[in-house]
Amino acid sequence: MWHLILSLFLLSALQPGPVGSRSTCVRCHQEFDGNLGEPVQRMAQDIHAAKGLSCHHCHGGDPTLGIETGSMADAKSRARGFIGRPANRSIAALCASCHSKPEYMRTYNPQARVDQHSEYLTSVHGKKNQAGDTQAATCTSCHGAHGVLSSKNPTSPVYATNVAQTCAACHADPERMKPYGIPTNQLELYKKSVHGIALIEKRDISAPTCNDCHGNHGAVPPGVDSVANVCSQCHVSQWDQFNLSPHREAFAANGFPACATCHEHHEIAPTSDDMIGVEDPAVCITCHAEGDAGYVAAKGMKDGIVRLKTHLDAAHDLLVRAERAGMEVSRPIYSLSEGRDRLVRARVEIHRLDEAVLAKLLEEGHAIAAQADQDGQKAMDELAFRRKGLAISSGILVVMIGLLIAKIRQRKTEAAE
């Protein structure tokens, strides 16, 4: 029984907490303002504190001394393992002293990753940090030191919608990036991209951010020859079609990155039919001149896509007019979605540059649009017939009413005489 009471006493001494805590660290530092008191305040929301960890687990020392026994000097004695503020180069190893131990981490989360430190050491950040570059990012650069939040917490600097801003804390700083010769406009470009708009403005956390393409702990910029392998993790169909196209060999021979050559990398614009063809802002004309095979193919593909889109839109408008007039056209409207599917697939097939395959899809789309157009016209003809019949019936009814009124008046006149 006494063993249990003693264990509970020692456990409570290690917990960070408000005034009255048994931890010397907390009890003293909570009385300070500024840099000395802020760590205690921030630890109130810290995920480590929530799991029962306290100051000494990272900074060392003995948090039980200096309250009733011992002294502050004893509590912060090197003999008791006090390390104070960890050196920048040792932070990753310090974090790894817990985060790389499967048997320890799985007492909190059986699915916890324990390879972050080994990945970090392979990254650009890790290599430079271990070489003594104190400007290179380490664990606390992204996660913070005190007040570390779960990556699932929307206010965490490593939550999906906050990652780009966290990376930009260093990568948008011209002075910090100057020694490395790295551009500092990535965040500015990303915010304007289709990915940035989806994630930051629309709060779609499935949209990619910095670490989805560059990695997080093993952060390594994808090279020119591998950037398409990153894009293909999400854009599988486009990548498969590109690999069947003549562009694959041409791009490889000229050292062009597969996806980024047409779509950029940070400032990825929303795709549209304007990207293809031979009129500005089409990307095809950046390589193909008037008269060459690529120029002719680009023009043909663009014309085919536009014609199908126009046909589908016209059929849709006709069906909508019929529906608003009260006609039953739900089945042809649903069938028209198959035509839209052909249009989407045709846009993907452009990556393959196979005019025969594209022509087949366009032909199928036109056939569906034609049937929808026919169904819509049939509904409008029926509507016109109904309206014509209603007009004739209404006319006959008006005549009959007029004759009836005339007859009534005649009878009244005869009765009056």
N, C-alpha and C positions, 0 to 999 in steps of 0.2 A: 504493500500500500504506500509506504513511504517512498519507494522507488518511483511510483507513478506520480506522486505529488512533486517530487524533485524534478522529474522529467518535464512536467507541465510548467514548473517555475522557470526552468532553463529555456524552454521553448518560448515562453512569453518574454523573456529577456532579449531574445533575438529578433522580435517583431518590431518593425518601425511603427510608430504611432504617435498620437497626440501627447500633450503634456502629461507626465506621470509614467511614460514608458520606461521600462527597465534598461533600455539601450542608452548608454552614455552618448553615443553619436547623435541620436534623435533628441535626447533631452537637452543637450547643449545647443545644437545647431538650430533647433526650432525657435530659440530665443534671438537668433540673429536675423538681420535684414539683408537684402542683396544676395551676393553670390554665396555667402556662407549659409544663409537660411533657405535659399531657393530649393536646394536638393531635397530637403525634408518635405517642403510643400508639394513638389512635383511627384515625390514618391507615393503620395496619397492615391494616385491613379495608376501607379506603375504595375505592370503585369507580374514583375518579380515579387513586389511586396504582396500582391494578392496571393501568390503561391507560398508566402511565408519567408521569403528571403529578405535580408536587411543589408545595411551598409557594409558590415565587415566581410560579407561574402565576396565583395569585389575589392574593397580597400584594405582588408585584413585588419589586424588588431583585435583587442578584446573588449567588446561592448559592455561587459558586466563590471568592469573596473571603473573607479572614479565616481561611483554612486554612494555606496556605503563603505567600500574598501578600496584600497589602492589609490592611484592618482591618474590624472590625465596623461602624464608621461608614461605610466605603466600601460594604460589602455592603447596608446599609440606607439608602443615600443616595437622596434624592429625585431626584438626577440620573440614577440608575440605575433609576428607575421605582418605587421603594418607596412603597407607599401605606399600609402597616400594616394596621390593622383597618378594613375598608371601612365607610363610613357606611351606616346602615340604608337610606337612600333610594337608595343607589347599588348595593345588593346585586343587585337584579334585573338591572340593566344589566350588571353585572360577569359574572354567570352567562351572560347572553345574548351576551356577547362571544365565547363559544364555541358555546353551545347554539342560537344563531340563525343559524349559518353552515352552510349545507347542505354545502359542499365540505369543511368541516372535520369535521363530525359524521359524515358518511357514510364517513369513513375508519375509523370504529369500528363503525358500524351503518348500513347502507344504508337501513333503514326508520326511522331516528331522526326524531322530530318536531322541527321547527325553528320552530314558531309559538307556543311556550309563552309567550314574553315578550310578544308582541303580544296574546295572549289575556289575560295577566295585567293588562296596562294597561287592559283594558276591564272588569275585575272590580271589585267593591267594595273588595277588598283593595288592588288596584293603584292605583285612583284615590285612595284615602285615603293610601296610602304616598307617592305622588308629590306629594300636597298637603302632605306634611310630617308626617303622623301616624305617629309611630314605634311606635305600638301595633299598627298594621295589619300583617297577616301578609305576609311576603316569602318568598323561596325557602328560606332557612335555617330559617324557623319550622316548616316541615313536613318538609324533607329533612335538616335538620341542617347543620352547617358542616364539621366534620372527622368522618370516619367515615361519609360518605354511602354508603348501601347501595343496591343495585339494587331497584327496586320489586317485583321478583320474589323477593327475599329475604324469607322469613317473619319475620325479625327487623327488617325495615325499618319505620320509622314510617309509610310510605305503602303498605305491603302491605295487601291488602284487609281482613284481619281486624284491622288496627291503625289504620285510617284514622279511625274514630269517636273513638278515644281520643286520637289526635293532634289532631283538630279541637277536642276537648273541653279540651285543654290551655289554650286561650284561651276557648272558648265556654262552658265550665262555670265560669269564674272570674268571680264577681259583680263584683268591683272593676274588672276589665278591661272587662267588658261594660256597666258602668253608664253611661259616657258615650254609648253608642249606643242604650240602651234596649232591648237584645236579651235575651230570656229565656235562662236558663242551665240549663234542665232538659232540653234536647234529648237528651243522651246517656242520661239516666235513663229517658226515655220510649222512646227507640230500643231500649234493651236489653230492654224488655218487649214490643217489637213482634214481629210474625211475621218481619220482615226481620232484626231484631237477633238473635233466637233462632237463626234459621237460620245466620247468619254467625258470630256470636261463640261460641255454644254448640255448634252442630252442625258448625262449620267448613266450611260450604257457601259457597265463595268466589264462587259465581254469584249469591248473594243481594246485593241492593243495599246500599250504605253511603252515607255523606254525599255523596261526589263523584259518585256515579251519578245523583243527582237535582239537586245544586247545581252540578255541574261541578267541575273541579279547578283548573286554572290560570285559566280564565275563570269563576271562582266568582261566580254571580249568583243570589240566591234567586228561585225561580219565583214569579211573582205569582199572585193569586187566579184570574185569568182564564187562566192558562197551566199551572197545576199538573197538570191532567188530561193535558195534552200530554206531560208528563214520565212520568206513570204509564202512558200508552198505549204507551210504548216497549217495555214488557214485556207489559202486559195488553191486548193488541191486541183480542181478541174482545170483552171487556167494554166497551171503548171504542167499538167499532163498534156494539154493541147499544145502548149509552147514547145515541149520536147519533141513533138511530131512535126514541127514546122521547120521551114528552111532558115528561119531566123536563129535557131539554136546554133548551128554551125557558124553562121555569119557573125553573130554576136561574139561567140567564143574566139573566132579568128581575129576580131578587132579589139578584143578586151573590153567589150561592153557588158555591163551587168544586166542580166536578163530582164528583171522586172523594172529596176530603177531607171533604165534608159528611156522608157516611155512614161513611167508613172512617178518618177522622182523617188525619194526615200523618206525624208522627214515631212516635206510639204506634198503629201499625196493628195491630189485633187480628186473630188468625186468623179467617177467615170461618167462619160456621156458619149453619145454618138458623134459629137463634134471632135472627139479625139482621133477619129479615123477619117479617111478621105484625102482630098487634095486641096482643101481650102483651109485657111487659117481659122482656128488654132490647131488643126490636125497635126499630130506628131509624125505621121508618115512622111510628110514633105521635108522633115529635117534631114532625112537620109535619101529619099527618092526624088529624082528630078523628072520633070515632064517628059513623057515618052518612054521611060524605061518600064520594065515588066512590073516592078513593084508599084509604080505610080498608077499604071492601068488597073492593076488588081485592087489597089486601095480605093480607087474611084468606083469600081464595080461593086465592091463590098458595101461601101457607104450608100450608094444608090439603092442597092437591094434592101438594106436595113431600113432606109427611109421609106421606101415604097410599102414594105410590109407594115411598118408602124402607122403610116397614113391610112392604109386599108383597114387595119384593126381599129383605129380611132374612129373612122367613119362608120364602120359597122356598129361599134359600141354606141356612138351618138344616136344612130337610128333606133337601136333597141331601147335606149333610155327614153327617147321621145315616145315610143310606143308604150313603154311601161308607165310613163307619167300620164298618158292618155287613158290608162285603165286596161290595157291589153295584157294578156298573160304571156310573157316572154321570158320567164325565169330560166327555162331550160336552155334556150339559145344563149342567154347571157352567161350561164355557167359554162356552156360549151366554148364560148369565146375565150375563156381563161386558158384553154389548151393552145389557142393561137398565141396568147401572150407568152406561154411557156416556150413556144417555138422561137419567139423573138428573143427571149432571154438566152436560150441555148445558142442561137445564131450569134449573139454578141460574144458569148464565150468561145465559140468556134473560130472567131476571128483570130484568136491567138494561134490557131493551127495553120491559118492561111491556105486552107484547102477549099478552092472555089466550088468544087463538085459537092462536097459535104455541105457547105454553106447553102448552095443552091437548092439542095434537097430539103433542108429545113425551111427555107424561105417559101418553097413551093407548098409544103405542108401547111405553113402558116396562112398563105393566101387562100388555100382550099377551105380552111376553117373559117376565115374571114368572109369568104364568098358565101358559105352556107349561112353564117350568121346574118349577113347582109340580106340574103334571100328570105330568111325567116322574118327579119325585121320589116322588109318590104311587104311580105305577105300579111303581117299584122297590121301595117299601115293601110293596105288595100282593104282589109276586112273592116278596119275602123272607118274608112271612107264609105264603104258599102253600108255600114250600119248608120252612119250619119245621113247618107242619101236616103236610105229607107225611112229613117226617122223624119227627115224633111218632108218626104212624100206623105207619110202617115199624118204628120202634123198639118200639112196642107189640106188633105182630105178632111181631117177633123175640123179645121177652121171653116171649110166650105159647108160641111154638115151643120155646124153650129150656126153659121150665117143663114142657111136655109131654114133652120129651126126657128131662129129669131124672126125671120120674115114671115114664116107661117103663123107664128104666135100673134104678130102684129096684125096680119090679115084677119085672123079670127076675132081679135078685139075690135077691129074696124067694123066687121060684119055684125058683131053683137051690138055695137053702138047705134047702128042704123036701124 
